[in-house]
Amino acid sequence: MLGLSESYVRELRNTKKLRSPGRNKKLILTSSISAYQKGRQKREENEGASRQEHHHQRRHSNGYAEATLHPDEYAKLTV
């Protein structure tokens, strides 16, 4: 469901990032899987936005910023 290796899922379970029911520690609650997926998606979205922001604006040592555009974005502006 998560697309992760079995050993990594065990590690997540051992570090309490994925929860198990009280009776059987080998099982993982589907609610904790859903919560982990949502948290991972939010982190990926935030990381993607910050990477994109860093990519579009770089600061030079002389204090000036250089804005860059993806070729597709540039094409939209020039049309």
N, C-alpha and C positions, 0 to 999 in steps of 0.2 A: 504493500500500500504506500509506503514512504519512498521506495526506491533506494533503500539503504542496505548495507550488508548486515548479515545476522549479528556479527560481532559488534558493529556500531550500535545496533538496536539494543543489544545487551548492555552496552556501556551507557546508553541513554536511560535504560531501565534502572541500572545500578546507581546512576547519579540523580535519580528521581525526576528526570525530565520527561520520562514516560512512566505512567503509574500502573501498578498491578493491583488486582483485587486482593483483599486480605488473605483469602484462603489459599490461593495458588499463585506463587511468585513467578511462575513461568509464563503466565498469561499477561496480556497488556490490555488495558481498558481502551475501547474504541474512542471514548470521549477524550482520553489523553492524546490519542493519535491525531484526532481532529484539532485539538488545541495546539499541538506541536506543529502541524501543517500550517495553521493560520499564523502562528508566530514566525515560522520560517518564511512564509510569503511576505509578511510585513517587513522582515529584515531584508529580504531580497529587493523589495520595492524601494526601501530607504537607501540601500547600498547602490542600487541602479541610478537613483536620482542624484545621489551625491557624486557618483562617478561621472555622470553626464554633465553635471554642473562644473566639475573640475575640468572636464574635457573641453567645455565650451569657453572657459575663461581661464587663461594662464597668466600669472603675474611675472613680469620680467624683473631682473635685478635693478633696472633703472626706475622702477616704481610704476611703469605704465603697464596696463593690462592689454592683452591681445585676445580678442574674441574670435573664435573659430566657428564655422558653420559646416555641417554635413553637406555634401554636394546636393542631396535632395532638397534640403532646406534652402540652399542658395538658389536652386532652380525655381522654387516656389516664389522667392522674392523677386527674381528677375523677369518673371513672366508678366 
